[in-house]
Amino acid sequence: MAEQLERRQRETTAMRGTQDEKLCQRVILRERPGRDLILGVRSGRTARIVAGDSGVGHNGTVTTPDLAPPRTVAGVVAVWIIAAVAAVLVGVLAPVETRAVWMPVALGGCLIVAFGVQLALGRSRGFIERVAASVLGALLVMGFIGIGFGLSALVAA
């Protein structure tokens, strides 16, 4: 009885092996001395551990990807808000004759803030694009606010 069961298991395993060979590639099982049972695929030159007595170990330098990457739009919008506040402060505090001098200075400050905010996020992917979007948005925000202050100066004159 036990022999029949063993023979049936061997036949089933052999059939699975032929099906795997048809579907994939030639598969070879081999055992490393005293370590692990390895399933190696010859044509792809890959091997993976199927079972072993060594237990679970450290995965080395493999990293896990972010499941949900953090949103980086908040850092860009924060720089735009800072640019709007800086433009309003320049428009209110600077004399009419020197507003054109102080607006680029405030834009330079926004550039430094954009670098600081994006570095604080700690993500290297898309760093240049985020800084560029921050500074370009700050330029547009400050430009529209500057146009508003310029038009108000013309109307008052």
HELIX and SHEET records of a PDB file:
HELIX    1   1 ALA A    2  LEU A   23  1                                  22    
HELIX    2   2 VAL A   73  LEU A   93  1                                  21    
HELIX    3   3 VAL A   96  THR A   98  5                                   3    
HELIX    4   4 ARG A   99  LEU A  121  1                                  23    
HELIX    5   5 PHE A  127  ALA A  156  1                                  30    
SHEET    1   A 3 VAL A  27  GLU A  31  0                                        
SHEET    2   A 3 ASP A  36  VAL A  41 -1                                        
SHEET    3   A 3 THR A  46  GLY A  52 -1                                        
END                                                                             
